[in-house]
């Protein structure tokens, strides 16, 4: 499909910064093929034209850590301590889920993400094939892993075999890629982690894991293994392959150095970490150490939303309060955490508006109260926007939402299925 976004304000990279200017963007099939300069072979008379008046084009947001199947668990496990939330509330619900429940739950999460400008998500799942089915239909881009738990070095582990089989089934979709997902140090023994790391290395796969999320996790790790969760993962070989570590709230200075030295990308999830009382990740310190810090929502069971603008707002402000200085992290760093940093962590050719990049874009209205007046729009994305400003979303060169109308998902059908599912599950 040929698309022209004509004469819109757009956020483009300029060195290590992002600059907003007025541009015309040309899209052919799945890529951006020109900015301001129309390619010679671009038949503009055949293109779908989007008027950029009162619009701001940004790279699609990258939700670098979530669990989309949990969307039906929104507002059913609140105001609980972390371990109580996980083992006494969430786990029992997960045990009742049917495979098709994960499909509808993932679609619900994807509706929310598309409507708030997210084009890519990094998902830890229980039912990969259900999520891949949902992604094929929605048009989103996703990196998916099957959550893995175990204690032994067992190459025949049933969950691992299922994950590898489901990866093969999903490879024909260019918007899907996969990782291995050992859940966390408190659910994976050192031998099991070592086995997962070995398989990842042999298969050329990255790893997606929860690390150092809570005080209880860190205290138990110190008591049982005389090390931190980061040191535990290091000793098991997890960092020998490209790793995305979610949360990393409870870190020592040594932990930060380990993460930096091993090029681990860290996904901070401020809303989830605050809501579960787990604290505040040392994001300014990680950024200062050169760690690639990304942004994610976590699942709706712990966050209650899949809205990356909400996360950008929190990340923009909470560290100013915890560090008692407004200079420790600014809107430019937050915007990059939500876009190019996530794309870099996932190995994707997205995350910025550049010729040759995949055409994953979100277009926001500027003629709405939250964005008026149009002073510093980069700051507005973090401090003023709430996601409702998103008008049009393009993923892989395909318009999946235009004028606020979803093109790929039957919203009413999804809502009906979610209501029926929640009634059956007693939610």
C-alpha positions as CSV (number, residue, x, y, z in Angstrom):
1,X,0.0,0.0,0.0
2,X,1.2,3.5,-0.8
3,X,0.6,6.1,1.9
4,X,1.5,9.8,2.0
5,X,1.3,11.7,5.3
6,X,1.3,15.2,4.0
7,X,2.7,18.3,5.7
8,X,2.5,17.1,9.3
9,X,4.6,17.9,12.3
10,X,6.8,14.8,13.0
11,X,9.4,13.7,15.5
12,X,12.6,12.8,13.7
13,X,16.0,11.8,15.1
14,X,18.8,14.2,14.7
15,X,22.0,12.6,16.1
16,X,21.3,11.7,19.7
17,X,18.3,14.0,19.9
18,X,14.7,14.1,18.5
19,X,13.6,17.2,16.7
20,X,10.1,18.2,15.7
21,X,9.5,19.8,12.3
22,X,7.0,19.8,9.5
23,X,7.5,17.0,7.0
24,X,5.8,14.8,4.4
25,X,6.3,11.1,4.8
26,X,6.1,8.6,2.0
27,X,5.3,4.9,2.7
28,X,5.5,2.0,0.3
29,X,4.4,-1.5,1.4
30,X,6.0,-1.9,4.9
31,X,8.7,0.8,4.9
32,X,9.2,4.5,5.0
33,X,10.7,5.3,1.5
34,X,11.0,9.0,1.7
35,X,10.8,12.0,4.0
36,X,10.0,15.3,2.2
37,X,11.6,14.0,-1.0
38,X,9.2,11.8,-3.0
39,X,10.9,8.7,-4.6
40,X,11.0,8.7,-8.4
41,X,9.0,5.5,-8.7
42,X,6.3,6.6,-6.1
43,X,2.9,6.8,-7.8
44,X,1.4,9.5,-5.5
45,X,-1.9,9.5,-7.5
46,X,-2.4,5.9,-6.3
47,X,-1.5,6.6,-2.7
48,X,-3.8,7.0,0.3
49,X,-3.3,10.6,1.5
50,X,-3.4,11.6,5.1
51,X,-3.7,15.3,5.8
52,X,-1.2,16.3,8.4
53,X,-3.0,19.5,9.5
54,X,-3.2,19.7,13.3
55,X,-1.4,16.4,13.5
56,X,1.8,15.1,15.1
57,X,3.5,11.9,13.8
58,X,5.6,9.9,16.2
59,X,7.2,6.5,15.9
60,X,4.9,3.8,17.2
61,X,5.4,3.2,20.9
62,X,7.2,0.0,22.0
63,X,5.7,-1.8,25.0
64,X,8.8,-3.7,26.0
65,X,7.3,-5.8,28.8
66,X,3.7,-7.0,29.2
67,X,1.4,-10.1,29.5
68,X,-1.5,-9.3,27.1
69,X,-3.5,-12.4,28.1
70,X,-3.9,-10.9,31.5
71,X,-6.2,-8.2,30.2
72,X,-9.3,-9.9,31.6
73,X,-7.7,-9.8,35.1
74,X,-7.9,-6.0,35.2
75,X,-9.1,-4.7,38.6
76,X,-9.4,-8.2,40.2
77,X,-6.2,-8.4,42.2
78,X,-5.7,-5.0,43.7
79,X,-4.1,-3.6,46.9
80,X,-2.2,-6.8,47.6
81,X,1.5,-7.4,48.5
82,X,3.5,-8.8,45.6
83,X,3.7,-12.5,46.6
84,X,0.1,-12.5,47.8
85,X,-1.0,-10.9,44.5
86,X,1.0,-13.5,42.4
87,X,0.5,-16.8,44.2
88,X,-2.8,-16.3,45.9
89,X,-4.8,-14.3,43.3
90,X,-3.2,-14.4,39.8
91,X,-1.9,-18.0,39.7
92,X,-5.4,-19.5,40.7
93,X,-7.0,-17.5,37.9
94,X,-4.4,-18.5,35.4
95,X,-5.0,-22.1,36.4
96,X,-8.6,-21.8,35.2
97,X,-7.9,-20.2,31.8
98,X,-8.7,-22.0,28.6
99,X,-6.4,-21.5,25.7
100,X,-9.0,-19.4,23.8
101,X,-9.2,-17.2,26.9
102,X,-5.7,-16.1,26.2
103,X,-6.7,-15.2,22.6
104,X,-9.5,-12.9,23.7
105,X,-7.5,-11.4,26.5
106,X,-4.6,-10.7,24.1
107,X,-7.0,-9.0,21.6
108,X,-8.4,-6.8,24.4
109,X,-4.9,-5.7,25.3
110,X,-4.1,-5.1,21.7
111,X,-7.1,-2.9,21.3
112,X,-6.0,-0.7,24.2
113,X,-2.5,-0.5,22.9
114,X,-3.4,0.4,19.3
115,X,-5.9,3.0,20.6
116,X,-3.0,4.6,22.6
117,X,-0.3,4.5,20.0
118,X,1.6,1.3,20.7
119,X,2.6,-0.6,17.6
120,X,4.9,-3.3,19.2
121,X,4.7,-5.3,22.4
122,X,7.1,-7.8,24.0
123,X,4.9,-10.4,25.6
124,X,5.4,-13.2,28.1
125,X,2.6,-15.7,27.6
126,X,1.2,-19.0,28.7
127,X,-0.4,-19.8,25.3
128,X,1.9,-18.6,22.5
129,X,-0.3,-19.9,19.6
130,X,-3.3,-18.0,20.9
131,X,-1.4,-14.7,21.0
132,X,0.2,-15.3,17.6
133,X,-3.3,-15.8,16.2
134,X,-4.4,-12.5,17.7
135,X,-1.4,-10.7,16.4
136,X,-2.0,-12.0,12.9
137,X,-5.5,-10.6,13.0
138,X,-4.8,-7.3,14.7
139,X,-1.9,-6.3,12.5
140,X,0.4,-5.5,15.5
141,X,4.1,-6.3,15.8
142,X,5.0,-8.6,18.7
143,X,7.9,-10.4,20.2
144,X,6.5,-13.4,22.2
145,X,7.9,-15.9,24.6
146,X,6.3,-18.8,26.5
147,X,6.8,-18.3,30.3
148,X,9.1,-21.1,31.5
149,X,9.5,-22.5,35.1
150,X,11.4,-25.5,36.4
151,X,14.2,-26.8,38.5
152,X,16.2,-29.3,36.5
153,X,18.5,-29.3,33.5
154,X,16.0,-31.0,31.3
155,X,16.1,-30.5,27.5
156,X,12.8,-32.4,27.2
157,X,11.0,-30.0,29.5
158,X,7.4,-29.9,28.1
159,X,7.0,-26.2,28.3
160,X,10.3,-25.6,26.5
161,X,9.3,-28.1,23.8
162,X,5.9,-26.4,23.4
163,X,7.6,-23.0,23.1
164,X,9.9,-24.2,20.4
165,X,7.1,-25.9,18.5
166,X,4.9,-22.8,18.7
167,X,7.8,-20.6,17.5
168,X,8.0,-22.6,14.3
169,X,4.2,-22.2,13.7
170,X,4.5,-18.4,14.0
171,X,7.5,-17.8,11.9
172,X,5.6,-17.2,8.6
173,X,4.3,-13.9,9.9
174,X,7.0,-11.2,9.4
175,X,5.5,-9.1,12.3
176,X,6.2,-11.9,14.8
177,X,9.5,-12.9,16.5
178,X,10.3,-14.9,19.5
179,X,12.4,-15.3,22.6
180,X,12.7,-17.7,25.5
181,X,11.1,-16.6,28.7
182,X,12.4,-18.1,31.9
183,X,9.9,-16.5,34.4
184,X,12.1,-15.4,37.3
185,X,14.8,-16.6,39.7
186,X,12.3,-17.6,42.3
187,X,10.5,-19.9,39.8
188,X,13.5,-21.2,37.9
189,X,16.3,-23.2,39.6
190,X,19.9,-22.5,38.5
191,X,20.2,-25.7,36.5
192,X,17.0,-24.9,34.6
193,X,18.2,-21.4,33.9
194,X,21.5,-22.8,32.6
195,X,19.6,-25.1,30.3
196,X,17.4,-22.3,28.9
197,X,20.5,-20.2,28.4
198,X,22.2,-23.1,26.5
199,X,19.2,-23.6,24.3
200,X,18.9,-19.9,23.6
201,X,22.5,-19.7,22.5
202,X,22.2,-22.8,20.3
203,X,18.9,-21.5,18.7
204,X,20.1,-17.9,18.3
205,X,17.3,-16.6,20.6
206,X,17.2,-13.8,23.1
207,X,15.9,-14.1,26.6
208,X,13.1,-12.2,28.4
209,X,13.0,-12.5,32.2
210,X,11.7,-10.8,35.3
211,X,14.6,-9.8,37.6
212,X,15.0,-8.1,41.0
213,X,11.3,-7.0,41.1
214,X,10.6,-7.1,44.8
215,X,12.3,-6.8,48.2
216,X,11.1,-10.3,49.1
217,X,12.7,-11.8,46.0
218,X,16.0,-10.2,46.8
219,X,15.9,-11.1,50.4
220,X,15.1,-14.8,49.7
221,X,17.8,-14.9,47.0
222,X,20.3,-13.6,49.5
223,X,19.2,-16.1,52.1
224,X,19.0,-19.1,49.9
225,X,21.9,-18.5,47.4
226,X,24.0,-15.7,49.0
227,X,23.7,-13.5,45.9
228,X,21.4,-11.0,44.3
229,X,18.9,-12.0,41.5
230,X,21.2,-10.3,39.0
231,X,24.2,-12.3,40.2
232,X,22.1,-15.5,40.1
233,X,21.1,-14.9,36.5
234,X,24.7,-14.1,35.6
235,X,26.1,-17.3,37.1
236,X,23.5,-19.3,35.2
237,X,24.7,-17.9,31.9
238,X,21.5,-15.9,31.1
239,X,23.5,-12.8,30.1
240,X,25.5,-14.8,27.6
241,X,22.7,-14.1,25.1
242,X,20.8,-10.9,24.4
243,X,18.7,-10.4,27.4
244,X,15.7,-8.1,28.3
245,X,15.3,-7.9,32.0
246,X,12.0,-6.6,33.3
247,X,11.7,-4.5,36.4
248,X,15.2,-4.4,38.0
249,X,13.9,-2.4,40.9
250,X,16.1,-3.8,43.7
251,X,19.6,-3.2,42.4
252,X,23.0,-2.8,44.0
253,X,25.8,-0.7,42.4
254,X,27.4,-4.0,41.5
255,X,24.2,-5.2,39.9
256,X,24.0,-2.1,37.7
257,X,27.6,-2.7,36.6
258,X,26.9,-6.3,35.7
259,X,23.9,-5.3,33.6
260,X,25.9,-2.6,31.8
261,X,28.9,-4.9,31.2
262,X,26.7,-7.5,29.7
263,X,24.6,-5.2,27.5
264,X,21.4,-6.2,29.2
265,X,18.4,-4.1,28.2
266,X,16.3,-3.2,31.2
267,X,12.5,-2.6,31.0
268,X,11.2,-0.3,33.7
269,X,7.5,-0.6,34.6
270,X,6.7,2.3,36.9
271,X,3.0,1.9,37.4
272,X,3.2,-1.8,38.2
273,X,6.1,-1.4,40.5
274,X,4.4,1.4,42.4
275,X,1.0,-0.4,42.6
276,X,2.5,-3.6,44.0
277,X,4.6,-1.6,46.5
278,X,7.9,-2.9,45.0
279,X,9.5,0.5,44.8
280,X,11.3,2.6,42.2
281,X,13.9,1.3,39.8
282,X,17.1,3.3,39.8
283,X,16.5,4.5,36.2
284,X,18.7,7.6,36.3
285,X,21.6,5.5,37.6
286,X,21.1,2.8,35.0
287,X,21.0,5.4,32.2
288,X,24.2,7.0,33.6
289,X,25.9,3.6,33.5
290,X,25.0,3.3,29.8
291,X,22.3,0.7,30.1
292,X,19.6,0.6,27.4
293,X,16.5,1.4,29.5
294,X,13.2,0.7,27.9
295,X,9.6,1.2,29.0
296,X,6.8,-1.3,29.5
297,X,3.3,-1.5,31.1
298,X,3.5,-5.0,32.6
299,X,0.2,-6.9,32.5
300,X,-3.2,-5.4,33.3
301,X,-3.4,-7.6,36.4
302,X,-0.7,-5.5,38.1
303,X,-0.9,-2.2,36.1
304,X,-4.6,-2.2,35.1
305,X,-3.8,-0.4,31.9
306,X,-1.8,-1.0,28.7
307,X,-1.3,2.6,27.9
308,X,2.2,3.7,27.3
309,X,1.4,7.4,27.6
310,X,0.5,6.7,31.2
311,X,3.9,5.1,31.7
312,X,5.7,7.9,30.1
313,X,4.0,10.3,32.4
314,X,5.0,8.3,35.5
315,X,8.6,7.8,34.3
316,X,8.9,11.5,33.5
317,X,8.0,12.5,37.1
318,X,8.6,9.9,39.7
319,X,12.4,10.0,39.6
320,X,12.3,13.8,39.9
321,X,10.6,13.2,43.2
322,X,12.7,10.3,44.5
323,X,15.9,12.1,43.5
324,X,14.7,15.6,44.5
325,X,15.8,17.1,41.3
326,X,13.9,17.8,38.0
327,X,17.1,17.3,36.0
328,X,17.7,13.6,36.7
329,X,15.5,12.4,33.7
330,X,13.7,14.5,31.1
331,X,11.1,14.1,28.4
332,X,13.6,13.4,25.7
333,X,15.1,10.4,27.6
334,X,11.6,9.1,28.4
335,X,10.4,9.3,24.8
336,X,13.4,7.4,23.6
337,X,12.8,4.7,26.3
338,X,9.3,4.3,24.9
339,X,10.4,4.1,21.2
340,X,14.0,3.6,19.9
341,X,15.3,1.9,23.0
342,X,12.6,-0.7,23.0
343,X,13.2,-1.4,19.3
344,X,16.9,-1.7,19.9
345,X,16.4,-4.2,22.7
346,X,14.1,-6.3,20.6
347,X,16.3,-6.2,17.5
348,X,13.7,-4.4,15.4
349,X,14.0,-2.0,12.5
350,X,11.5,0.4,14.1
351,X,11.4,3.0,16.8
352,X,12.2,6.1,14.8
353,X,11.0,7.9,11.7
354,X,13.7,7.4,9.1
355,X,14.0,6.4,5.5
356,X,14.3,2.6,5.3
357,X,12.7,1.9,8.7
358,X,9.5,-0.1,9.0
359,X,6.5,2.1,8.8
360,X,5.2,1.8,12.4
361,X,3.7,5.2,13.2
362,X,1.1,6.8,15.4
363,X,-0.6,10.1,14.4
364,X,-1.9,12.3,17.2
365,X,-4.4,15.1,17.1
366,X,-3.1,18.5,18.2
367,X,-6.5,20.2,18.1
368,X,-7.5,18.8,21.5
369,X,-7.2,20.4,25.0
370,X,-4.4,18.2,26.3
371,X,-2.1,19.3,23.4
372,X,-3.1,22.9,23.2
373,X,-1.2,25.2,22.9
374,X,1.4,23.4,20.8
375,X,4.4,24.7,22.7
376,X,7.0,22.0,23.5
377,X,5.4,19.0,21.9
378,X,8.1,16.5,23.0
379,X,7.4,17.5,26.6
380,X,3.6,17.4,25.9
381,X,4.0,13.7,24.9
382,X,5.2,12.9,28.4
383,X,3.5,15.5,30.6
384,X,0.2,16.3,28.9
385,X,-0.9,13.5,26.5
386,X,-3.0,10.6,27.8
387,X,-3.3,8.4,24.7
388,X,-6.8,9.6,23.7
389,X,-5.1,12.0,21.2
390,X,-4.1,9.1,19.0
391,X,-6.1,9.3,15.8
392,X,-4.4,7.0,13.3
393,X,-2.0,4.1,13.6
394,X,0.1,2.5,10.9
395,X,1.9,-0.8,11.5
396,X,4.1,-2.5,8.9
397,X,2.8,0.0,6.3
398,X,-0.9,-1.0,7.0
399,X,-3.4,1.4,8.5
400,X,-4.9,-0.5,11.5
401,X,-6.8,2.6,12.9
402,X,-7.8,5.7,11.1
403,X,-9.9,8.6,12.5
404,X,-10.2,6.6,15.7
405,X,-11.8,3.6,13.9
406,X,-10.2,0.2,14.3
407,X,-9.8,-1.5,10.9
408,X,-8.7,-5.0,12.0
409,X,-10.5,-6.0,15.2
410,X,-14.2,-6.4,15.9
411,X,-14.2,-4.5,19.2
412,X,-17.8,-5.4,20.2
413,X,-17.1,-9.1,19.7
414,X,-14.0,-8.9,21.9
415,X,-15.9,-7.1,24.6
416,X,-18.7,-9.7,24.5
417,X,-16.3,-12.6,24.7
418,X,-14.5,-11.0,27.7
419,X,-17.7,-10.5,29.6
420,X,-18.7,-14.1,29.1
421,X,-15.2,-15.3,30.1
422,X,-15.2,-13.2,33.3
423,X,-18.6,-14.5,34.2
424,X,-17.4,-18.1,33.8
425,X,-14.2,-17.4,35.8
426,X,-16.1,-15.7,38.5
427,X,-14.2,-12.4,38.1
